[in-house]
Amino acid sequence: MAHGRGVALETEEAFGSAERYRAPGIMLHIDAENFDFHVTAALGYRASDMRYVLATAKKHGLTLPAEDDCEPEIQDDGSVRLYLIPAVEA
């Protein structure tokens, strides 16, 4: 478990080729083998938790795409999925 700013991310054990990190109401999914990177957030998550999860994604070389490049997806359970892309260094 990684700690920072009062948020604990739980790392799930091997999930196929993917890694998953969880904070309250938020899950970061990283599957480099299948080029599948996303954050799924349930209603009521804390903004500070999202910032921490996105910082974790950044440490893995991932970032959110430009706002007009990829729309968030509403899942059947009401959560929102945001896709991530590999960060490009300038």
NUGULUM-906345 format. One record per atom (N, C-alpha, C, O): x, y, z; residue number from 1; residue in three letters. Coordinates in Angstrom, 3 decimals, always signed. Layout:
N
+----------+----------+----------+-----+------+
!       c1 !       c2 !       c3 !  nr ! rest !
+----------+----------+----------+-----+------+
!        X !        Y !        Z ! NUM !  Ala !
...
+----------+----------+----------+-----+------+
end
This chain:
90
+----------+----------+----------+-----+------+
!       c1 !       c2 !       c3 !  nr ! rest !
+----------+----------+----------+-----+------+
!   +0.844 !   -1.175 !   +0.000 !   1 !  Met !
!   +0.000 !   +0.000 !   +0.000 !   1 !  Met !
!   +0.886 !   +1.233 !   +0.000 !   1 !  Met !
!   +1.815 !   +1.322 !   +0.802 !   1 !  Met !
!   +0.621 !   +2.175 !   -0.872 !   2 !  Ala !
!   +1.381 !   +3.420 !   -0.933 !   2 !  Ala !
!   +0.603 !   +4.507 !   -0.208 !   2 !  Ala !
!   -0.623 !   +4.559 !   -0.298 !   2 !  Ala !
!   +1.297 !   +5.360 !   +0.498 !   3 !  His !
!   +0.626 !   +6.409 !   +1.263 !   3 !  His !
!   +1.081 !   +7.778 !   +0.797 !   3 !  His !
!   +2.224 !   +7.956 !   +0.378 !   3 !  His !
!   +0.177 !   +8.745 !   +0.874 !   4 !  Gly !
!   +0.543 !  +10.107 !   +0.539 !   4 !  Gly !
!   -0.622 !  +11.035 !   +0.760 !   4 !  Gly !
!   -1.738 !  +10.758 !   +0.318 !   4 !  Gly !
!   -0.377 !  +12.120 !   +1.432 !   5 !  Arg !
!   -1.391 !  +13.150 !   +1.666 !   5 !  Arg !
!   -2.692 !  +12.595 !   +2.238 !   5 !  Arg !
!   -3.777 !  +13.056 !   +1.886 !   5 !  Arg !
!   -2.581 !  +11.617 !   +3.109 !   6 !  Gly !
!   -3.764 !  +11.069 !   +3.740 !   6 !  Gly !
!   -4.537 !  +10.101 !   +2.872 !   6 !  Gly !
!   -5.601 !   +9.636 !   +3.281 !   6 !  Gly !
!   -4.044 !   +9.782 !   +1.696 !   7 !  Val !
!   -4.713 !   +8.858 !   +0.792 !   7 !  Val !
!   -3.880 !   +7.590 !   +0.723 !   7 !  Val !
!   -2.657 !   +7.650 !   +0.598 !   7 !  Val !
!   -4.537 !   +6.450 !   +0.803 !   8 !  Ala !
!   -3.836 !   +5.181 !   +0.657 !   8 !  Ala !
!   -4.300 !   +4.524 !   -0.624 !   8 !  Ala !
!   -5.495 !   +4.315 !   -0.831 !   8 !  Ala !
!   -3.351 !   +4.201 !   -1.479 !   9 !  Leu !
!   -3.677 !   +3.455 !   -2.692 !   9 !  Leu !
!   -3.389 !   +1.996 !   -2.419 !   9 !  Leu !
!   -2.287 !   +1.646 !   -1.996 !   9 !  Leu !
!   -4.364 !   +1.149 !   -2.655 !  10 !  Glu !
!   -4.167 !   -0.279 !   -2.514 !  10 !  Glu !
!   -3.791 !   -0.835 !   -3.880 !  10 !  Glu !
!   -4.475 !   -0.582 !   -4.872 !  10 !  Glu !
!   -2.722 !   -1.578 !   -3.925 !  11 !  Thr !
!   -2.304 !   -2.225 !   -5.166 !  11 !  Thr !
!   -2.885 !   -3.626 !   -5.167 !  11 !  Thr !
!   -2.643 !   -4.404 !   -4.244 !  11 !  Thr !
!   -3.652 !   -3.951 !   -6.201 !  12 !  Glu !
!   -4.183 !   -5.295 !   -6.319 !  12 !  Glu !
!   -3.104 !   -6.209 !   -6.856 !  12 !  Glu !
!   -2.276 !   -5.795 !   -7.668 !  12 !  Glu !
!   -3.112 !   -7.431 !   -6.412 !  13 !  Glu !
!   -2.154 !   -8.416 !   -6.920 !  13 !  Glu !
!   -2.428 !   -8.637 !   -8.402 !  13 !  Glu !
!   -3.422 !   -8.154 !   -8.943 !  13 !  Glu !
!   -1.559 !   -9.349 !   -9.025 !  14 !  Ala !
!   -1.630 !   -9.575 !  -10.471 !  14 !  Ala !
!   -3.067 !   -9.794 !  -10.935 !  14 !  Ala !
!   -3.762 !  -10.688 !  -10.451 !  14 !  Ala !
!   -3.489 !   -8.979 !  -11.860 !  15 !  Phe !
!   -4.816 !   -9.063 !  -12.455 !  15 !  Phe !
!   -4.585 !   -9.280 !  -13.939 !  15 !  Phe !
!   -4.727 !   -8.363 !  -14.748 !  15 !  Phe !
!   -4.225 !  -10.506 !  -14.281 !  16 !  Gly !
!   -3.810 !  -10.769 !  -15.653 !  16 !  Gly !
!   -2.523 !  -10.004 !  -15.904 !  16 !  Gly !
!   -1.573 !  -10.103 !  -15.127 !  16 !  Gly !
!   -2.492 !   -9.245 !  -16.983 !  17 !  Ser !
!   -1.312 !   -8.432 !  -17.280 !  17 !  Ser !
!   -1.446 !   -7.027 !  -16.725 !  17 !  Ser !
!   -0.577 !   -6.185 !  -16.950 !  17 !  Ser !
!   -2.532 !   -6.761 !  -15.996 !  18 !  Ala !
!   -2.829 !   -5.400 !  -15.536 !  18 !  Ala !
!   -2.418 !   -5.179 !  -14.087 !  18 !  Ala !
!   -2.293 !   -6.114 !  -13.296 !  18 !  Ala !
!   -2.213 !   -3.901 !  -13.774 !  19 !  Glu !
!   -2.027 !   -3.454 !  -12.394 !  19 !  Glu !
!   -3.228 !   -2.585 !  -12.064 !  19 !  Glu !
!   -3.705 !   -1.828 !  -12.910 !  19 !  Glu !
!   -3.713 !   -2.694 !  -10.844 !  20 !  Arg !
!   -4.821 !   -1.838 !  -10.412 !  20 !  Arg !
!   -4.458 !   -1.193 !   -9.086 !  20 !  Arg !
!   -3.902 !   -1.827 !   -8.189 !  20 !  Arg !
!   -4.788 !   +0.081 !   -8.992 !  21 !  Tyr !
!   -4.569 !   +0.845 !   -7.776 !  21 !  Tyr !
!   -5.908 !   +1.434 !   -7.366 !  21 !  Tyr !
!   -6.647 !   +1.948 !   -8.207 !  21 !  Tyr !
!   -6.225 !   +1.361 !   -6.078 !  22 !  Arg !
!   -7.512 !   +1.856 !   -5.598 !  22 !  Arg !
!   -7.345 !   +2.906 !   -4.514 !  22 !  Arg !
!   -6.499 !   +2.789 !   -3.627 !  22 !  Arg !
!   -8.170 !   +3.924 !   -4.611 !  23 !  Ala !
!   -8.361 !   +4.916 !   -3.555 !  23 !  Ala !
!   -9.865 !   +4.926 !   -3.318 !  23 !  Ala !
!  -10.604 !   +4.383 !   -4.139 !  23 !  Ala !
!  -10.346 !   +5.516 !   -2.239 !  24 !  Pro !
!  -11.794 !   +5.514 !   -1.994 !  24 !  Pro !
!  -12.576 !   +6.062 !   -3.198 !  24 !  Pro !
!  -12.447 !   +7.233 !   -3.552 !  24 !  Pro !
!  -13.386 !   +5.194 !   -3.818 !  25 !  Gly !
!  -14.239 !   +5.601 !   -4.922 !  25 !  Gly !
!  -13.563 !   +5.721 !   -6.273 !  25 !  Gly !
!  -14.199 !   +6.123 !   -7.248 !  25 !  Gly !
!  -12.270 !   +5.376 !   -6.350 !  26 !  Ile !
!  -11.515 !   +5.547 !   -7.596 !  26 !  Ile !
!  -10.619 !   +4.328 !   -7.831 !  26 !  Ile !
!  -10.021 !   +3.797 !   -6.895 !  26 !  Ile !
!  -10.535 !   +3.894 !   -9.090 !  27 !  Met !
!   -9.638 !   +2.811 !   -9.453 !  27 !  Met !
!   -8.818 !   +3.220 !  -10.669 !  27 !  Met !
!   -9.362 !   +3.705 !  -11.661 !  27 !  Met !
!   -7.511 !   +3.023 !  -10.586 !  28 !  Leu !
!   -6.585 !   +3.248 !  -11.693 !  28 !  Leu !
!   -6.218 !   +1.885 !  -12.260 !  28 !  Leu !
!   -5.742 !   +1.014 !  -11.531 !  28 !  Leu !
!   -6.437 !   +1.696 !  -13.558 !  29 !  His !
!   -6.184 !   +0.426 !  -14.245 !  29 !  His !
!   -5.076 !   +0.665 !  -15.265 !  29 !  His !
!   -5.194 !   +1.530 !  -16.132 !  29 !  His !
!   -3.991 !   -0.118 !  -15.151 !  30 !  Ile !
!   -2.859 !   +0.007 !  -16.071 !  30 !  Ile !
!   -2.577 !   -1.368 !  -16.660 !  30 !  Ile !
!   -2.159 !   -2.287 !  -15.955 !  30 !  Ile !
!   -2.809 !   -1.496 !  -17.958 !  31 !  Asp !
!   -2.548 !   -2.750 !  -18.657 !  31 !  Asp !
!   -1.755 !   -2.424 !  -19.921 !  31 !  Asp !
!   -2.322 !   -2.227 !  -20.996 !  31 !  Asp !
!   -0.437 !   -2.371 !  -19.768 !  32 !  Ala !
!   +0.425 !   -1.993 !  -20.887 !  32 !  Ala !
!   +0.391 !   -3.028 !  -22.005 !  32 !  Ala !
!   +0.487 !   -2.673 !  -23.180 !  32 !  Ala !
!   +0.256 !   -4.298 !  -21.653 !  33 !  Glu !
!   +0.240 !   -5.360 !  -22.655 !  33 !  Glu !
!   -0.917 !   -5.181 !  -23.641 !  33 !  Glu !
!   -0.767 !   -5.433 !  -24.836 !  33 !  Glu !
!   -2.070 !   -4.745 !  -23.131 !  34 !  Asn !
!   -3.254 !   -4.547 !  -23.970 !  34 !  Asn !
!   -3.528 !   -3.076 !  -24.277 !  34 !  Asn !
!   -4.581 !   -2.738 !  -24.818 !  34 !  Asn !
!   -2.585 !   -2.207 !  -23.933 !  35 !  Phe !
!   -2.698 !   -0.759 !  -24.144 !  35 !  Phe !
!   -4.038 !   -0.231 !  -23.626 !  35 !  Phe !
!   -4.769 !   +0.456 !  -24.339 !  35 !  Phe !
!   -4.342 !   -0.568 !  -22.365 !  36 !  Asp !
!   -5.597 !   -0.179 !  -21.718 !  36 !  Asp !
!   -5.260 !   +0.537 !  -20.410 !  36 !  Asp !
!   -4.843 !   -0.089 !  -19.436 !  36 !  Asp !
!   -5.445 !   +1.841 !  -20.405 !  37 !  Phe !
!   -5.128 !   +2.672 !  -19.246 !  37 !  Phe !
!   -6.358 !   +3.524 !  -18.931 !  37 !  Phe !
!   -6.807 !   +4.286 !  -19.787 !  37 !  Phe !
!   -6.905 !   +3.411 !  -17.734 !  38 !  His !
!   -8.055 !   +4.245 !  -17.399 !  38 !  His !
!   -8.220 !   +4.417 !  -15.892 !  38 !  His !
!   -7.669 !   +3.670 !  -15.084 !  38 !  His !
!   -8.996 !   +5.426 !  -15.558 !  39 !  Val !
!   -9.410 !   +5.715 !  -14.192 !  39 !  Val !
!  -10.921 !   +5.591 !  -14.173 !  39 !  Val !
!  -11.601 !   +6.147 !  -15.036 !  39 !  Val !
!  -11.457 !   +4.866 !  -13.195 !  40 !  Thr !
!  -12.901 !   +4.768 !  -13.020 !  40 !  Thr !
!  -13.228 !   +5.382 !  -11.666 !  40 !  Thr !
!  -12.664 !   +4.994 !  -10.643 !  40 !  Thr !
!  -14.148 !   +6.347 !  -11.673 !  41 !  Ala !
!  -14.499 !   +7.067 !  -10.446 !  41 !  Ala !
!  -15.995 !   +6.944 !  -10.164 !  41 !  Ala !
!  -16.825 !   +7.182 !  -11.042 !  41 !  Ala !
!  -16.323 !   +6.572 !   -8.941 !  42 !  Ala !
!  -17.710 !   +6.490 !   -8.504 !  42 !  Ala !
!  -18.182 !   +7.865 !   -8.042 !  42 !  Ala !
!  -17.377 !   +8.731 !   -7.699 !  42 !  Ala !
!  -19.478 !   +8.045 !   -8.038 !  43 !  Leu !
!  -20.033 !   +9.295 !   -7.529 !  43 !  Leu !
!  -19.578 !   +9.506 !   -6.091 !  43 !  Leu !
!  -19.509 !   +8.553 !   -5.314 !  43 !  Leu !
!  -19.274 !  +10.728 !   -5.739 !  44 !  Gly !
!  -18.915 !  +11.065 !   -4.369 !  44 !  Gly !
!  -17.437 !  +10.932 !   -4.041 !  44 !  Gly !
!  -17.057 !  +11.069 !   -2.878 !  44 !  Gly !
!  -16.595 !  +10.668 !   -5.033 !  45 !  Tyr !
!  -15.161 !  +10.585 !   -4.741 !  45 !  Tyr !
!  -14.656 !  +11.970 !   -4.339 !  45 !  Tyr !
!  -15.262 !  +12.986 !   -4.677 !  45 !  Tyr !
!  -13.546 !  +11.994 !   -3.619 !  46 !  Arg !
!  -12.956 !  +13.273 !   -3.207 !  46 !  Arg !
!  -11.967 !  +13.753 !   -4.260 !  46 !  Arg !
!  -11.201 !  +12.964 !   -4.813 !  46 !  Arg !
!  -11.990 !  +15.035 !   -4.528 !  47 !  Ala !
!  -11.078 !  +15.622 !   -5.517 !  47 !  Ala !
!   -9.626 !  +15.369 !   -5.134 !  47 !  Ala !
!   -8.791 !  +15.139 !   -6.009 !  47 !  Ala !
!   -9.313 !  +15.405 !   -3.858 !  48 !  Ser !
!   -7.935 !  +15.164 !   -3.423 !  48 !  Ser !
!   -7.504 !  +13.734 !   -3.751 !  48 !  Ser !
!   -6.345 !  +13.501 !   -4.095 !  48 !  Ser !
!   -8.429 !  +12.776 !   -3.648 !  49 !  Asp !
!   -8.110 !  +11.398 !   -4.018 !  49 !  Asp !
!   -7.854 !  +11.295 !   -5.518 !  49 !  Asp !
!   -6.940 !  +10.590 !   -5.945 !  49 !  Asp !
!   -8.655 !  +11.994 !   -6.318 !  50 !  Met !
!   -8.455 !  +11.973 !   -7.772 !  50 !  Met !
!   -7.102 !  +12.581 !   -8.128 !  50 !  Met !
!   -6.395 !  +12.052 !   -8.985 !  50 !  Met !
!   -6.736 !  +13.681 !   -7.482 !  51 !  Arg !
!   -5.433 !  +14.285 !   -7.755 !  51 !  Arg !
!   -4.308 !  +13.301 !   -7.446 !  51 !  Arg !
!   -3.334 !  +13.203 !   -8.192 !  51 !  Arg !
!   -4.451 !  +12.582 !   -6.351 !  52 !  Tyr !
!   -3.429 !  +11.611 !   -5.965 !  52 !  Tyr !
!   -3.357 !  +10.451 !   -6.960 !  52 !  Tyr !
!   -2.264 !  +10.012 !   -7.319 !  52 !  Tyr !
!   -4.510 !   +9.956 !   -7.405 !  53 !  Val !
!   -4.549 !   +8.866 !   -8.382 !  53 !  Val !
!   -3.931 !   +9.335 !   -9.707 !  53 !  Val !
!   -3.165 !   +8.597 !  -10.327 !  53 !  Val !
!   -4.258 !  +10.547 !  -10.137 !  54 !  Leu !
!   -3.675 !  +11.063 !  -11.380 !  54 !  Leu !
!   -2.166 !  +11.279 !  -11.244 !  54 !  Leu !
!   -1.425 !  +11.111 !  -12.213 !  54 !  Leu !
!   -1.712 !  +11.650 !  -10.051 !  55 !  Ala !
!   -0.262 !  +11.776 !   -9.817 !  55 !  Ala !
!   +0.403 !  +10.398 !   -9.897 !  55 !  Ala !
!   +1.523 !  +10.277 !  -10.394 !  55 !  Ala !
!   -0.278 !   +9.375 !   -9.413 !  56 !  Thr !
!   +0.237 !   +8.008 !   -9.518 !  56 !  Thr !
!   +0.307 !   +7.586 !  -10.984 !  56 !  Thr !
!   +1.281 !   +6.966 !  -11.412 !  56 !  Thr !
!   -0.727 !   +7.924 !  -11.749 !  57 !  Ala !
!   -0.725 !   +7.622 !  -13.183 !  57 !  Ala !
!   +0.456 !   +8.317 !  -13.863 !  57 !  Ala !
!   +1.121 !   +7.737 !  -14.722 !  57 !  Ala !
!   +0.704 !   +9.558 !  -13.469 !  58 !  Lys !
!   +1.811 !  +10.317 !  -14.055 !  58 !  Lys !
!   +3.145 !   +9.637 !  -13.760 !  58 !  Lys !
!   +4.031 !   +9.621 !  -14.614 !  58 !  Lys !
!   +3.297 !   +9.076 !  -12.563 !  59 !  Lys !
!   +4.520 !   +8.360 !  -12.213 !  59 !  Lys !
!   +4.714 !   +7.132 !  -13.093 !  59 !  Lys !
!   +5.835 !   +6.657 !  -13.276 !  59 !  Lys !
!   +3.611 !   +6.623 !  -13.636 !  60 !  His !
!   +3.655 !   +5.477 !  -14.557 !  60 !  His !
!   +3.741 !   +5.942 !  -16.011 !  60 !  His !
!   +3.634 !   +5.127 !  -16.927 !  60 !  His !
!   +3.932 !   +7.248 !  -16.230 !  61 !  Gly !
!   +4.082 !   +7.775 !  -17.578 !  61 !  Gly !
!   +2.773 !   +7.990 !  -18.312 !  61 !  Gly !
!   +2.754 !   +8.024 !  -19.543 !  61 !  Gly !
!   +1.659 !   +8.136 !  -17.568 !  62 !  Leu !
!   +0.334 !   +8.298 !  -18.168 !  62 !  Leu !
!   -0.252 !   +9.660 !  -17.846 !  62 !  Leu !
!   +0.068 !  +10.259 !  -16.819 !  62 !  Leu !
!   -1.111 !  +10.143 !  -18.730 !  63 !  Thr !
!   -1.764 !  +11.428 !  -18.536 !  63 !  Thr !
!   -3.149 !  +11.393 !  -19.180 !  63 !  Thr !
!   -3.449 !  +10.502 !  -19.975 !  63 !  Thr !
!   -3.980 !  +12.359 !  -18.834 !  64 !  Leu !
!   -5.275 !  +12.510 !  -19.486 !  64 !  Leu !
!   -5.064 !  +13.100 !  -20.873 !  64 !  Leu !
!   -4.205 !  +13.965 !  -21.045 !  64 !  Leu !
!   -5.827 !  +12.654 !  -21.866 !  65 !  Pro !
!   -5.728 !  +13.272 !  -23.188 !  65 !  Pro !
!   -6.378 !  +14.652 !  -23.168 !  65 !  Pro !
!   -7.045 !  +15.018 !  -22.201 !  65 !  Pro !
!   -6.181 !  +15.408 !  -24.231 !  66 !  Ala !
!   -6.852 !  +16.710 !  -24.354 !  66 !  Ala !
!   -8.360 !  +16.487 !  -24.231 !  66 !  Ala !
!   -8.881 !  +15.456 !  -24.658 !  66 !  Ala !
!   -9.045 !  +17.451 !  -23.649 !  67 !  Glu !
!  -10.470 !  +17.323 !  -23.349 !  67 !  Glu !
!  -11.303 !  +16.938 !  -24.566 !  67 !  Glu !
!  -12.242 !  +16.151 !  -24.444 !  67 !  Glu !
!  -10.975 !  +17.477 !  -25.733 !  68 !  Asp !
!  -11.768 !  +17.186 !  -26.925 !  68 !  Asp !
!  -11.307 !  +15.927 !  -27.664 !  68 !  Asp !
!  -11.904 !  +15.568 !  -28.678 !  68 !  Asp !
!  -10.256 !  +15.245 !  -27.182 !  69 !  Asp !
!   -9.760 !  +14.029 !  -27.830 !  69 !  Asp !
!  -10.457 !  +12.759 !  -27.344 !  69 !  Asp !
!  -10.512 !  +11.772 !  -28.078 !  69 !  Asp !
!  -10.987 !  +12.768 !  -26.128 !  70 !  Cys !
!  -11.563 !  +11.547 !  -25.569 !  70 !  Cys !
!  -12.624 !  +11.910 !  -24.538 !  70 !  Cys !
!  -12.331 !  +12.540 !  -23.522 !  70 !  Cys !
!  -13.845 !  +11.509 !  -24.809 !  71 !  Glu !
!  -14.953 !  +11.776 !  -23.889 !  71 !  Glu !
!  -14.957 !  +10.756 !  -22.749 !  71 !  Glu !
!  -14.658 !   +9.583 !  -22.974 !  71 !  Glu !
!  -15.291 !  +11.186 !  -21.530 !  72 !  Pro !
!  -15.475 !  +10.227 !  -20.440 !  72 !  Pro !
!  -16.651 !   +9.303 !  -20.762 !  72 !  Pro !
!  -17.584 !   +9.703 !  -21.457 !  72 !  Pro !
!  -16.605 !   +8.080 !  -20.260 !  73 !  Glu !
!  -17.683 !   +7.120 !  -20.469 !  73 !  Glu !
!  -18.437 !   +6.899 !  -19.170 !  73 !  Glu !
!  -17.830 !   +6.678 !  -18.122 !  73 !  Glu !
!  -19.760 !   +6.959 !  -19.240 !  74 !  Ile !
!  -20.597 !   +6.637 !  -18.085 !  74 !  Ile !
!  -20.789 !   +5.120 !  -18.087 !  74 !  Ile !
!  -21.240 !   +4.553 !  -19.082 !  74 !  Ile !
!  -20.449 !   +4.468 !  -16.981 !  75 !  Gln !
!  -20.584 !   +3.022 !  -16.858 !  75 !  Gln !
!  -21.996 !   +2.661 !  -16.379 !  75 !  Gln !
!  -22.733 !   +3.526 !  -15.906 !  75 !  Gln !
!  -22.367 !   +1.392 !  -16.501 !  76 !  Asp !
!  -23.698 !   +0.936 !  -16.097 !  76 !  Asp !
!  -24.001 !   +1.216 !  -14.627 !  76 !  Asp !
!  -25.155 !   +1.440 !  -14.264 !  76 !  Asp !
!  -22.972 !   +1.206 !  -13.784 !  77 !  Asp !
!  -23.184 !   +1.443 !  -12.352 !  77 !  Asp !
!  -23.183 !   +2.931 !  -11.989 !  77 !  Asp !
!  -23.266 !   +3.278 !  -10.811 !  77 !  Asp !
!  -23.090 !   +3.816 !  -12.997 !  78 !  Gly !
!  -23.101 !   +5.254 !  -12.753 !  78 !  Gly !
!  -21.725 !   +5.869 !  -12.572 !  78 !  Gly !
!  -21.599 !   +7.090 !  -12.485 !  78 !  Gly !
!  -20.694 !   +5.041 !  -12.514 !  79 !  Ser !
!  -19.341 !   +5.573 !  -12.387 !  79 !  Ser !
!  -18.901 !   +6.148 !  -13.734 !  79 !  Ser !
!  -19.532 !   +5.906 !  -14.763 !  79 !  Ser !
!  -17.816 !   +6.907 !  -13.706 !  80 !  Val !
!  -17.297 !   +7.544 !  -14.909 !  80 !  Val !
!  -15.905 !   +7.000 !  -15.190 !  80 !  Val !
!  -15.072 !   +6.911 !  -14.288 !  80 !  Val !
!  -15.655 !   +6.639 !  -16.432 !  81 !  Arg !
!  -14.342 !   +6.140 !  -16.833 !  81 !  Arg !
!  -13.651 !   +7.189 !  -17.693 !  81 !  Arg !
!  -14.206 !   +7.686 !  -18.673 !  81 !  Arg !
!  -12.426 !   +7.509 !  -17.297 !  82 !  Leu !
!  -11.571 !   +8.436 !  -18.030 !  82 !  Leu !
!  -10.391 !   +7.645 !  -18.565 !  82 !  Leu !
!   -9.673 !   +7.003 !  -17.799 !  82 !  Leu !
!  -10.188 !   +7.688 !  -19.861 !  83 !  Tyr !
!   -9.061 !   +6.970 !  -20.444 !  83 !  Tyr !
!   -7.796 !   +7.813 !  -20.360 !  83 !  Tyr !
!   -7.842 !   +9.041 !  -20.441 !  83 !  Tyr !
!   -6.682 !   +7.140 !  -20.197 !  84 !  Leu !
!   -5.375 !   +7.776 !  -20.097 !  84 !  Leu !
!   -4.547 !   +7.389 !  -21.312 !  84 !  Leu !
!   -4.817 !   +6.386 !  -21.974 !  84 !  Leu !
!   -3.546 !   +8.192 !  -21.591 !  85 !  Ile !
!   -2.624 !   +7.927 !  -22.689 !  85 !  Ile !
!   -1.184 !   +8.077 !  -22.181 !  85 !  Ile !
!   -0.939 !   +8.769 !  -21.192 !  85 !  Ile !
!   -0.239 !   +7.427 !  -22.861 !  86 !  Pro !
!   +1.157 !   +7.651 !  -22.475 !  86 !  Pro !
!   +1.524 !   +9.119 !  -22.658 !  86 !  Pro !
!   +1.171 !   +9.738 !  -23.662 !  86 !  Pro !
!   +2.227 !   +9.660 !  -21.688 !  87 !  Ala !
!   +2.658 !  +11.057 !  -21.746 !  87 !  Ala !
!   +3.774 !  +11.193 !  -22.769 !  87 !  Ala !
!   +4.641 !  +10.325 !  -22.875 !  87 !  Ala !
!   +3.749 !  +12.268 !  -23.508 !  88 !  Val !
!   +4.783 !  +12.554 !  -24.490 !  88 !  Val !
!   +5.678 !  +13.639 !  -23.921 !  88 !  Val !
!   +5.215 !  +14.721 !  -23.558 !  88 !  Val !
!   +6.960 !  +13.336 !  -23.848 !  89 !  Glu !
!   +7.900 !  +14.335 !  -23.340 !  89 !  Glu !
!   +8.297 !  +15.272 !  -24.459 !  89 !  Glu !
!   +8.561 !  +14.846 !  -25.583 !  89 !  Glu !
!   +8.337 !  +16.560 !  -24.137 !  90 !  Ala !
!   +8.688 !  +17.558 !  -25.149 !  90 !  Ala !
!  +10.182 !  +17.759 !  -25.224 !  90 !  Ala !
!  +10.657 !  +18.565 !  -26.024 !  90 !  Ala !
+----------+----------+----------+-----+------+
end
